[in-house]
Amino acid sequence: MLKNYLKIAWRNIRKQKFYSFINILGLTIGMTCCFLIFIYVRFELSYDKFHEKKDQLYHLLTDVKTPTELIEADITSGPMGPALKADFPEVSAAVRVIFSNMVVTTDDAKYQEDKIAVVDSNFLDIFTFPLISGTKETALAEPFSVVLTESKAKKYFGTVNAVGRSVQINGRKNTLKVTGVMKDVPENSQMPFDMLFPVSTYKALGVDLENSWGNFGAITYLLLENGVDPAKFEKKLPAFMERHIGEKMKKNQMYYTLHLEPFKDVYIHSKRKGTTLVYGSITNVYIFSFVALFIMLIAVINFVNLATARATERAREVGVRKAVGAYEVQLTFQFLCETLLLSLVAFFLSAILCQLLLPAFNMLAGKEIAVNIFKTGIVGLFLLIAILIGLLAGIYPALVLSSYEPVVVLKGAFSSSNRGLLLRRGLVVFQFVITIVLIAGVIIIYNQLLYMQSHDPGFKKDQQLVVEFNGVDNIKQHWKEIKQQVAGVPGVLGTSFSSSVPGKFNNSAYSVMELKNGDMQASNINLYFVDYDFIRQYNIKVVAGRAFSEEMGTDSTEAMVVNEATVASLGYSKPEEIIGKKFSQWGREGKVIGVIKNFNYRSLREEIAPLTIRIGPDAYTPMTITATGASLKTVLANVENIYNRYAPDGRFEYYFLDEAFDKQYRAEYRFGRLVLTFTVLAIFLATLGLLGLISYIVIQRTKEIGIRKVLGASVSSILFLLSSDFLKLVVIALLVATPLAWYLMYQWLKDFAYRVDIQWWVFVLSGGIAVILALITVYVQTVKTALTSPVKSLRTE
């Protein structure tokens, strides 16, 4: 029996080649999009799930409260983790991670490494990063040891066993012994590193992490004992802080509150997104999930509309079958077999298509989500989904077709019910809703991306070449002569040294600032060390006081410039009021000499935070060079020669500031491209789906069209008659889609501190595009019938 059903189903599919092709094409595209997005969402939700102790791990967060502000940080000070481990039996272990960068030198090469993690010796015991060589108990036990990833070990030493070999740092001043080689960090890890140094190396180099309660910069994780309630444990943390630095907090009027965040939720759910870890977006996951669902629904709706549109041609077949004894349940099963066969064909095609598109999809997503879908263990799940899709898509047409009365249809009196027509129109409205939502979403996303590109950040970022002067021995002694030599290179229009540049990581410094009433307020404030030309080099506007000047001898030791956000955070109403106020910061005391206009030294996702700027040659690393494009190659060659003279053991590295600044939004660009790609496919499917209802209407109204032509109706009037119904459907869809699209995009834009407003014209434009698509589809499908001779049309009776 089943064999007979499948044979008949295959014959019907071959007989109706055009409609079968449309159905298979729609289902294949829908399944392919759905499966690719499913793989992406599954990958995003899998971050850090490979760690064996993930359920007991918690990320330690810090709230820093002062009388004027609340700083919600994803980092802690160095002593907090070890002190918690020492004070509470609930804490099984604590581990700190500090990300760094430096030049690493081997016997014959130099490498600028930006993914170095300085960690406690128990790091490999807490986190599941398997070692290929060495043991996790001893790999990080001694100072000046280093653990390399497999790819980094091959890069340094080829196929030779790296354990026992050595590398140098700090211009060959310090030698590190390779004590372990680990597997490469998985793509779905939020901790990007290529090598591990133990914290004991930092201590040996003179960095004090154990006593600096106010010096933030460590990412701290706690491993709680089994059965410990994190909520109850968190309630003990205020007393812990009071016990250790309560007097210091009161004196500085700076209060620390610690919180626990489940480690396995940090990547996708964290609200505190710093600059060192990799973070995802649960909003993006939701949006992609909706897109996948919408596309699949469009494909299913297409099938239902096309199937019911062909119902008039299958009606007599049903009548004959029932007249010779076929039961309704048999007919239902027969039509479901056809649907399932179409769905399974589409599944196999989509599986092949997914595998072929996977490299391009990985490139579009910016990460290696999968290499072979047949090895992901989800093909079986996809097959079940395909079968379910076939059943859902075919159940309504099967029930409709199998319910026809044989006497009625064999007499030729068959007609569709108003209820069936209402359902089909409702499905088309739903398609338009999805289409308008996706179009509006793409427009808003690209408006935001364009805004981020064109937004004035408050500083000059064009034609700025940044050279990292890492490895210069005693930069404090040589920075002026380096600056003078680079300034003398033909094509160089300006130079400036600093500790950081906009878009890059900046230090947070423990600072004590004078308030308006004369009290001293302690806080952690971001800090740039710069030279005298930095403010001028970046065209940053001074709104009160003055910038640094070499003519003022005390500027190098006692002067500070702050931004407007600092002024506001300290309670001053005007920038002029803070001029001359005292400060104490990292062992230096002095007065504020100037206020600069706020500029986006971080991402547009974040509000502009307070920033202090001081002269500090000891911290100079990047040099910003303003150069003309015509002489760029010459400038680079000359600057490299100068660099090599002062940093023979360093590695010459450079980049363009505008490109580096825009890289902060790489994830948003990728998200925009993904949504655009799937929106185009959804629009194509929606347009394809319109053929179903239009075909049905044309078949049902063939006689009407013939009579109207006999009575003198023009082709244009007939086209308007047929398209007017669709215009009504678009208007209804627009009214439904507008609030839905607004809500989804509002949630996405909430991740940006600086964002575009959602304008009314976005929805009008989206609706207009949907109207144009509908009109084109109606025209293509109906113009042939409208041009047909009325004699042929009336012969359909």
C-alpha positions in Angstrom: 0.0 0.0 0.0 2.7 2.5 1.0 4.7 1.6 -2.2 1.6 2.4 -4.2 1.1 5.7 -2.4 4.7 6.7 -3.1 4.5 5.7 -6.7 1.3 7.8 -7.2 2.9 10.7 -5.4 6.0 10.5 -7.6 3.8 10.5 -10.7 1.9 13.5 -9.6 5.1 15.4 -8.8 6.5 14.6 -12.2 3.2 15.6 -13.9 3.1 19.0 -12.2 6.8 19.8 -12.8 6.5 23.6 -12.5 4.6 23.6 -9.2 6.7 20.7 -7.8 9.8 22.7 -8.7 8.5 25.8 -6.9 7.5 23.7 -3.8 10.9 21.9 -3.7 12.8 25.1 -4.3 10.9 27.0 -1.5 11.3 24.1 1.0 15.0 23.6 0.1 15.8 27.3 0.6 13.7 27.5 3.8 15.3 24.4 5.3 18.8 25.5 4.3 18.3 28.9 6.0 16.7 27.3 9.0 19.4 24.7 9.4 22.3 27.2 9.0 20.8 29.5 11.5 20.1 26.6 13.8 23.8 25.6 13.7 24.8 29.3 14.4 22.4 29.6 17.3 23.5 26.3 18.7 27.1 27.3 18.4 26.5 30.7 20.2 24.8 29.0 23.0 27.6 26.4 23.4 30.2 28.9 24.5 32.3 27.7 27.5 30.0 24.7 27.9 33.0 22.3 27.3 34.5 23.1 30.7 34.0 20.2 33.1 33.5 22.4 36.2 31.4 25.1 34.5 28.4 24.5 36.8 30.5 25.4 39.9 32.3 28.4 38.3 31.4 32.0 38.8 32.7 35.3 37.4 33.4 37.8 40.2 32.0 41.3 39.4 32.6 44.6 41.2 30.3 47.6 41.8 32.3 50.7 42.7 30.1 53.2 44.4 31.2 56.8 45.1 29.0 59.8 46.2 28.8 60.9 42.5 28.8 57.7 40.4 28.3 53.9 40.2 30.8 51.9 38.2 29.7 48.4 37.2 32.9 46.5 36.3 33.5 43.0 35.0 37.0 43.0 36.7 38.3 43.0 40.2 41.5 44.1 42.0 44.3 41.5 42.4 43.8 40.5 46.1 40.1 39.9 46.0 40.1 36.3 44.6 42.9 34.9 46.9 41.4 36.6 49.9 38.0 35.0 49.2 39.6 31.6 48.9 41.4 32.1 52.2 38.3 33.4 54.1 35.5 31.1 53.0 35.4 27.3 52.9 32.7 27.6 50.3 35.3 28.7 47.8 37.1 25.7 46.4 39.5 27.7 44.3 40.0 31.2 42.9 41.9 32.0 39.7 42.8 35.4 38.2 43.3 36.1 34.5 45.1 39.2 33.2 45.4 39.7 29.5 48.6 41.3 28.1 50.6 41.8 25.0 54.4 41.9 24.3 57.1 41.0 21.9 58.2 37.4 22.1 61.6 36.4 20.7 62.8 33.0 19.7 66.2 32.0 18.5 65.7 33.4 15.0 62.5 35.5 15.0 60.4 38.1 16.8 56.6 38.0 17.2 54.2 40.6 18.5 51.8 38.6 20.6 48.5 40.2 21.6 46.8 37.2 23.2 48.8 36.5 26.3 47.0 35.5 29.5 48.7 35.8 32.9 47.0 33.3 35.2 47.2 31.7 38.6 49.0 28.3 38.7 45.7 26.4 39.2 44.2 27.8 35.9 44.5 24.5 34.0 43.0 22.6 36.9 39.9 24.8 37.0 39.4 25.2 33.2 39.3 22.4 30.7 42.1 23.2 28.3 43.7 19.8 27.7 47.5 19.6 27.5 49.3 17.7 24.8 52.6 17.9 26.6 53.4 18.6 30.2 51.2 18.2 33.2 48.6 20.7 34.5 49.9 20.3 38.1 53.4 21.6 37.2 53.0 23.5 33.9 52.4 26.9 35.7 54.0 26.2 39.0 57.3 28.0 38.5 58.0 31.7 37.6 59.2 32.3 34.0 57.4 29.2 32.7 55.1 29.4 29.7 52.4 27.2 28.2 51.8 27.5 24.5 48.9 26.5 22.3 49.6 23.8 19.7 49.5 26.2 16.8 51.8 28.7 18.6 54.3 25.9 19.4 54.4 24.9 15.8 54.8 28.5 14.8 57.8 28.9 17.1 59.5 25.5 16.9 58.0 23.6 14.0 57.5 19.9 14.5 60.1 19.8 17.3 58.7 19.1 20.8 58.4 22.5 22.4 58.6 21.5 26.0 62.0 22.4 27.4 62.6 25.0 24.7 62.9 28.7 25.6 61.5 32.1 24.4 62.5 35.6 25.5 60.4 38.6 26.4 61.1 42.3 27.3 63.8 42.6 24.6 65.5 39.3 25.5 65.9 40.4 29.2 63.8 37.6 30.5 63.8 33.9 29.4 60.7 31.8 29.6 60.9 28.0 29.6 58.1 26.1 27.8 56.6 23.7 30.3 53.5 22.7 28.4 51.7 22.6 25.1 47.9 22.6 25.1 45.3 22.1 22.4 44.3 25.3 20.6 41.6 27.2 22.5 38.2 26.2 21.0 36.4 28.7 18.9 33.5 28.7 21.4 35.6 30.0 24.2 35.3 33.6 25.4 38.9 33.6 26.6 41.1 34.3 23.6 44.8 33.4 24.3 47.7 31.8 22.6 50.0 31.4 25.7 49.8 31.3 29.4 52.2 32.9 31.9 51.9 32.2 35.7 51.2 35.1 38.0 54.4 34.3 39.7 56.3 35.7 36.7 54.5 39.1 37.2 55.6 39.0 40.9 59.2 38.2 39.9 59.1 41.3 37.6 58.0 43.5 40.5 54.2 43.7 39.9 52.3 43.5 43.2 49.0 41.8 42.7 48.4 40.7 46.3 48.1 44.1 48.2 46.7 46.5 45.7 43.0 46.4 46.6 42.3 49.6 44.6 44.2 48.6 41.5 41.7 46.9 39.2 42.5 44.8 36.1 42.1 41.1 36.9 39.3 38.9 35.7 38.5 36.7 38.7 36.7 33.4 38.8 35.6 31.4 41.8 35.1 27.7 42.0 32.4 27.0 44.6 32.1 23.8 46.5 29.3 21.4 45.5 26.0 22.4 47.1 26.9 26.0 47.8 24.0 28.4 47.0 25.6 31.3 45.2 22.9 33.7 46.2 23.4 33.0 49.9 27.2 33.1 49.5 26.9 36.5 47.8 25.2 37.9 50.9 28.4 37.3 52.9 30.6 39.4 50.6 29.7 42.9 52.0 31.0 41.8 55.4 34.1 40.3 53.7 34.9 43.7 52.1 34.2 45.5 55.3 36.6 43.2 57.2 39.5 43.7 54.8 39.3 47.3 53.6 36.3 48.8 55.5 38.3 51.7 56.9 39.9 52.4 53.6 36.5 52.5 51.8 35.1 54.9 54.4 38.1 57.2 54.2 38.0 57.3 50.4 34.2 57.3 50.2 34.6 54.5 47.6 32.6 51.3 48.4 33.1 48.0 46.6 30.2 45.5 46.3 31.0 42.1 44.9 28.6 40.0 42.8 28.6 36.5 41.3 27.8 35.7 37.7 27.4 32.1 36.5 30.4 31.4 34.3 28.5 29.5 31.7 26.2 32.5 31.1 28.9 35.2 30.8 29.4 35.1 27.1 25.8 35.3 26.0 24.0 36.9 29.0 26.4 39.2 30.7 25.4 42.9 30.9 29.0 44.0 31.8 31.0 43.7 28.6 34.6 44.6 29.0 37.3 44.9 26.4 39.3 41.7 27.0 36.8 38.8 26.9 34.8 37.8 23.9 31.1 38.5 24.3 28.0 37.5 22.3 24.5 38.9 22.3 21.4 37.0 23.4 19.4 39.6 21.5 21.1 38.6 18.2 20.4 35.0 19.1 16.7 35.7 19.5 16.6 37.8 16.3 18.3 35.0 14.3 16.0 32.4 15.8 13.0 34.5 14.8 14.4 34.9 11.3 14.8 31.1 11.0 11.3 30.5 12.2 9.9 33.2 9.9 11.7 31.8 6.9 10.5 28.3 7.6 7.0 29.6 8.1 7.1 31.4 4.8 8.2 28.1 3.1 5.4 26.2 4.7 2.9 28.9 3.8 4.1 28.8 0.3 3.4 25.1 0.1 -0.1 25.4 1.6 -1.0 28.2 -0.8 0.4 26.4 -3.9 -1.3 23.2 -2.8 -4.7 24.8 -2.3 -4.3 26.8 -5.5 -4.0 23.5 -7.4 -7.0 22.1 -5.6 -9.4 22.8 -8.5 -7.3 20.6 -10.8 -7.2 17.7 -8.2 -10.9 18.0 -7.3 -12.2 15.7 -10.1 -9.4 13.2 -9.2 -10.7 13.1 -5.7 -14.3 12.7 -7.0 -13.3 9.7 -9.2 -11.3 8.1 -6.4 -14.2 8.4 -3.9 -16.7 7.2 -6.5 -14.7 4.0 -6.9 -14.5 3.4 -3.2 -11.6 5.3 -1.8 -12.0 6.4 1.9 -11.3 9.9 3.0 -8.5 8.7 5.4 -6.8 7.0 2.4 -6.9 10.1 0.3 -5.6 12.1 3.2 -2.7 9.7 3.6 -2.1 9.8 -0.2 -1.7 13.6 -0.2 0.4 13.5 2.9 2.7 11.1 1.2 3.2 13.6 -1.6 4.0 16.3 0.9 6.4 14.1 2.8 8.1 13.1 -0.5 8.6 16.7 -1.5 9.8 17.5 2.0 12.4 14.7 2.0 13.7 15.6 -1.4 14.0 19.2 -0.2 15.8 17.9 3.0 18.4 16.0 1.0 19.0 18.9 -1.3 19.3 21.3 1.7 21.7 19.0 3.5 24.0 19.0 0.5 23.5 22.8 0.0 24.3 23.4 3.7 27.6 21.5 3.4 28.5 23.4 0.3 27.6 26.8 1.8 29.3 26.1 5.1 32.7 27.7 4.3 31.0 30.8 3.0 28.7 30.9 6.0 31.6 30.6 8.4 33.3 33.5 6.6 30.1 35.5 6.8 29.7 34.8 10.5 33.4 35.6 11.1 34.1 32.3 13.0 34.3 28.6 12.3 30.9 27.4 13.4 31.2 24.0 11.8 33.3 22.2 9.2 31.1 19.3 8.3 27.4 19.2 9.2 27.3 15.5 8.9 29.7 15.3 11.9 27.8 17.7 14.1 25.3 15.0 15.3 22.3 17.1 14.2 21.5 15.7 10.8 19.1 13.2 12.4 17.4 16.0 14.1 17.2 17.9 10.8 15.6 14.9 9.2 12.9 14.8 12.0 12.3 18.5 11.5 12.0 17.9 7.7 9.4 15.2 8.3 7.5 17.4 10.8 7.6 20.3 8.2 6.2 17.9 5.6 3.4 16.9 7.9 2.6 20.5 9.0 2.7 21.8 5.4 0.6 19.0 4.0 -2.0 18.4 6.6 -4.3 21.3 5.6 -4.2 20.7 1.8 -4.6 17.0 2.4 -7.7 17.5 4.6 -9.2 20.0 2.2 -8.7 17.8 -0.9 -9.9 14.6 0.7 -13.1 16.2 2.0 -14.5 17.1 -1.5 -17.9 15.5 -2.2 -17.7 13.3 -5.4 -21.2 14.2 -6.7 -20.4 18.0 -6.5 -17.0 17.9 -8.1 -17.9 15.5 -10.8 -20.8 17.8 -11.8 -18.2 20.6 -12.2 -19.9 22.6 -9.4 -16.8 22.8 -7.3 -15.9 26.1 -5.7 -13.8 27.2 -2.8 -15.3 28.2 0.5 -15.0 31.7 1.8 -13.4 30.2 4.9 -10.6 28.6 2.8 -10.1 31.9 0.9 -9.9 33.8 4.2 -7.3 31.4 5.5 -5.1 31.8 2.4 -5.4 35.5 2.5 -4.5 35.4 6.2 -1.4 33.3 5.4 -0.4 35.9 2.7 -0.8 38.7 5.3 1.4 36.7 7.6 4.0 36.5 4.8 3.9 40.2 4.3 4.2 40.8 8.0 7.4 38.7 8.1 8.7 40.4 5.0 8.1 43.9 6.3 9.6 43.1 9.7 12.8 41.8 8.0 13.1 44.7 5.6 12.6 47.2 8.4 15.1 45.3 10.5 17.8 45.4 7.8 17.2 49.1 7.2 17.5 49.9 10.9 20.6 47.7 11.4 22.4 49.4 8.4 21.3 52.8 9.6 23.0 52.1 12.9 26.2 50.8 11.2 26.2 53.9 9.0 25.8 56.0 12.0 28.7 54.4 13.8 30.9 54.9 10.7 29.8 58.6 10.2 29.4 59.6 13.8 31.9 62.3 14.9 33.9 60.6 17.7 35.2 63.9 18.9 38.7 63.3 17.7 40.6 63.1 14.4 40.9 59.5 13.3 41.7 59.8 9.6 45.2 59.8 8.2 46.5 58.6 11.6 49.1 55.9 11.5 49.8 54.2 14.8 53.2 52.5 15.4 53.7 50.4 18.5 57.1 51.3 20.0 57.3 48.1 22.1 60.7 47.0 23.1 62.4 50.4 23.4 64.8 50.3 26.3 64.2 53.2 28.6 61.5 55.0 26.5 61.5 57.8 29.1 65.1 58.7 28.0 64.6 58.4 24.3 61.1 59.4 23.4 61.9 63.0 22.6 64.7 62.2 20.1 62.5 59.4 18.6 59.8 61.9 18.2 62.1 64.5 16.7 63.5 62.0 14.2 60.1 60.7 13.1 58.9 64.3 12.7 61.8 65.0 10.3 60.7 62.2 8.0 59.3 63.7 4.7 55.5 63.4 4.6 55.1 63.3 8.4 52.8 66.2 9.5 52.6 65.5 13.2 53.6 63.0 15.9 52.4 62.1 19.4 53.3 59.5 22.0 50.7 58.1 24.4 50.0 55.1 26.6 47.0 54.2 24.5 44.9 55.4 21.5 41.1 55.7 21.0 39.5 52.3 20.5 42.3 50.5 22.5 42.5 49.4 26.1 43.2 52.1 28.6 44.4 52.0 32.2 42.1 52.5 35.2 43.8 54.5 37.9 43.0 54.9 41.6 42.5 58.7 41.9 41.6 61.1 44.6 39.9 64.3 43.2 38.9 67.5 44.9 35.1 68.2 44.9 33.4 71.5 44.7 33.2 71.9 48.5 36.9 71.1 49.0 36.4 67.4 50.1 38.6 64.8 48.4 36.8 62.0 46.5 38.4 58.7 45.7 37.5 56.8 42.5 38.9 54.6 39.8 39.1 56.8 36.6 40.4 55.9 33.2 43.8 57.3 32.5 45.8 58.2 29.4 49.5 59.1 29.6 50.3 61.4 26.7 52.9 63.8 25.4 52.5 67.6 24.9 51.2 67.2 21.3 48.5 64.5 21.9 45.5 66.9 22.3 46.5 68.9 19.3 47.4 65.8 17.2 43.9 64.4 17.7 42.1 67.8 17.3 40.4 67.4 20.7 38.7 70.6 21.7 39.7 72.2 25.0 36.5 73.7 26.6 38.1 75.2 29.7 41.6 76.0 31.0 44.4 74.9 28.7 46.2 71.9 27.2 49.7 70.7 28.2 52.6 73.0 27.3 56.4 72.3 27.4 56.8 75.9 28.5 55.2 75.1 31.8 57.8 73.0 33.7 55.3 71.6 36.2 53.0 70.2 33.5 55.1 67.0 33.4 54.7 66.2 37.1 51.8 68.2 38.5 49.2 68.8 35.8 46.1 66.9 34.8 43.6 67.4 32.0 40.1 65.8 32.4 37.1 65.3 30.1 33.6 66.7 30.5 32.4 63.3 31.9 34.9 63.7 34.8 33.6 67.1 35.5 30.0 65.9 35.6 30.9 62.8 37.7 32.5 65.0 40.4 29.4 67.2 40.7 30.7 70.3 38.9 28.1 72.2 36.9 30.6 74.0 34.6 33.9 72.9 33.2 35.6 76.1 34.5 34.8 75.2 38.1 37.2 72.2 38.2 40.2 74.3 37.0 42.8 74.5 39.7 41.3 71.7 41.8 43.7 69.2 43.4 44.2 65.6 42.5 46.3 62.6 43.7 46.8 59.7 41.4 49.3 56.9 41.5 51.7 58.7 43.7 51.5 62.1 42.0 49.8 65.1 43.2 48.9 68.3 41.4 46.1 70.4 39.9 43.6 70.2 37.0 44.7 72.6 34.3 42.2 71.9 31.6 39.0 70.3 30.5 38.6 68.7 27.0 35.4 68.0 25.2 34.1 64.4 25.5 35.4 62.1 22.8 34.6 58.4 22.2 37.8 56.8 23.3 35.9 53.6 23.6 33.1 51.9 21.6 29.9 53.7 20.8 28.2 50.9 22.7 29.4 52.6 25.9 28.6 56.0 27.4 31.7 58.2 27.5 33.2 57.5 30.9 35.4 59.9 33.0 38.9 60.2 31.7 42.0 61.8 33.1 45.1 62.7 31.0 48.6 63.3 32.3 52.2 63.6 30.9 53.9 60.2 31.5 56.9 59.1 29.4 57.4 55.9 31.3 54.1 54.5 29.9 54.6 55.6 26.2 54.1 52.8 23.7 52.1 53.8 20.6 53.2 56.7 18.5 50.5 58.4 16.4 51.8 59.8 13.1 49.8 62.0 10.8 51.1 61.3 7.3 50.1 62.1 3.8 48.9 59.2 1.7 51.2 59.9 -1.2 54.3 59.3 0.8 53.0 56.5 3.1 55.4 53.8 1.9 58.4 56.1 2.4 57.2 57.2 5.8 56.8 53.5 6.9 60.2 52.6 5.7 61.9 55.5 7.4 60.0 55.0 10.7 60.8 51.3 10.7 64.5 52.2 10.4 64.2 54.6 13.3 62.3 51.9 15.3 65.0 49.3 14.7 67.7 51.6 16.0 66.0 52.0 19.3 64.3 48.6 19.6 66.6 46.1 18.0 64.9 43.3 19.9 61.4 44.5 19.1 59.1 43.9 16.2 57.9 46.8 14.0 54.1 46.9 14.1 51.7 49.5 12.8 48.0 50.0 11.9 45.7 52.8 10.8 43.6 54.3 13.6 40.3 54.6 11.6 40.5 50.9 10.6 41.3 49.8 14.1 38.6 51.9 15.6 36.0 50.5 13.2 37.1 47.0 14.0 35.2 47.4 17.3 32.0 47.0 15.3 33.1 43.9 13.4 30.5 41.8 15.1 27.7 44.3 14.2 28.9 44.3 10.5 28.8 40.5 10.4 25.4 40.5 12.1 24.1 43.0 9.5 25.4 40.9 6.6 23.8 37.8 8.0 20.5 39.4 8.5 20.6 41.0 5.1 21.5 37.7 3.4 18.6 35.8 5.1 16.2 38.7 4.5 16.9 38.6 0.8 16.2 34.9 0.8 13.0 35.5 2.9 11.8 38.1 0.4 12.4 35.7 -2.4 10.5 33.0 -0.6 7.6 35.4 0.2 7.5 36.5 -3.5 7.4 32.8 -4.5 4.6 32.2 -2.0 2.5 34.9 -3.6 2.3 32.8 -6.7 0.1 30.4 -4.8 -2.7 32.7 -4.0 -2.4 34.6 -7.3 -2.6 31.3 -9.2 -5.7 30.3 -7.3 -7.4 33.7 -7.9 -6.5 33.7 -11.6 -7.9 30.1 -12.1 -11.1 31.1 -10.1 -11.7 34.3 -12.0 -10.8 33.3 -15.5 -14.4 33.5 -16.7 -14.9 36.8 -14.9 -11.8 38.2 -16.7 -13.2 37.0 -20.1 -16.6 38.6 -19.5 -15.0 41.9 -18.4 -12.9 42.0 -21.6 -16.0 41.3 -23.7 -17.7 44.3 -21.9 -14.7 46.5 -22.8 -12.4 46.3 -19.8 -8.8 47.2 -20.5 -5.8 45.1 -19.5 -4.7 47.8 -17.0 -8.1 47.8 -15.3 -8.1 44.1 -15.0 -4.6 44.2 -13.5 -5.7 46.9 -11.0 -8.8 44.7 -10.1 -6.6 41.7 -9.3 -3.9 43.7 -7.5 -6.3 45.8 -5.3 -6.9 42.9 -3.0 -3.2 42.5 -2.4 -2.8 46.2 -1.6 -5.3 45.8 1.2 -3.4 42.8 2.5 -0.1 44.8 2.5 -1.8 47.6 4.5 -3.0 45.1 7.1 0.4 43.5 7.2 2.1 46.9 7.6 -0.1 47.7 10.6 0.7 44.4 12.3 4.4 44.4 11.3 5.2 48.0 12.5 5.0 47.5 16.3 6.7 44.0 16.0 9.6 45.4 14.0 9.9 48.4 16.3 10.1 46.2 19.4 12.7 43.8 18.0 14.9 46.6 16.7 14.5 48.6 19.9 15.8 45.6 21.9 18.8 45.3 19.5 19.6 49.0 19.7 19.7 48.9 23.5 23.2 47.5 23.3 24.5 50.8 22.0 24.9 53.9 24.2 24.9 56.0 21.0 22.2 54.8 18.5 19.9 56.0 15.8 16.3 56.8 16.4 13.8 54.4 14.8 12.1 56.7 12.2 8.6 56.4 10.9 9.8 56.4 7.3 11.5 53.0 7.8 8.2 51.3 8.1 6.7 53.3 5.2 9.7 52.3 3.0 9.4 48.7 4.1 5.7 48.6 3.3 6.5 50.3 -0.1 9.0 47.7 -1.0 6.5 45.0 0.0 3.9 46.7 -2.3 6.3 46.8 -5.2 7.2 43.1 -4.8 3.5 42.2 -4.6 2.6 44.3 -7.7 5.4 42.8 -9.7 4.4 39.3 -8.7 0.8 40.0 -9.5 1.7 41.5 -12.9 4.0 38.6 -13.9 1.4 36.0 -12.9 -1.8 37.7 -14.3 -0.7 39.6 -17.4 -0.9 36.5 -19.5 -4.5 35.8 -18.5 -5.4 39.4 -18.9 -4.1 39.3 -22.5 -5.7 36.0 -23.3 -8.6 36.2 -25.8 -12.0 36.3 -24.0 -13.2 33.4 -26.2 -10.6 31.1 -24.7 -11.4 32.4 -21.2 -15.1 31.7 -21.6 -14.4 28.2 -22.9 -13.3 27.3 -19.3 -17.0 27.0 -18.4 
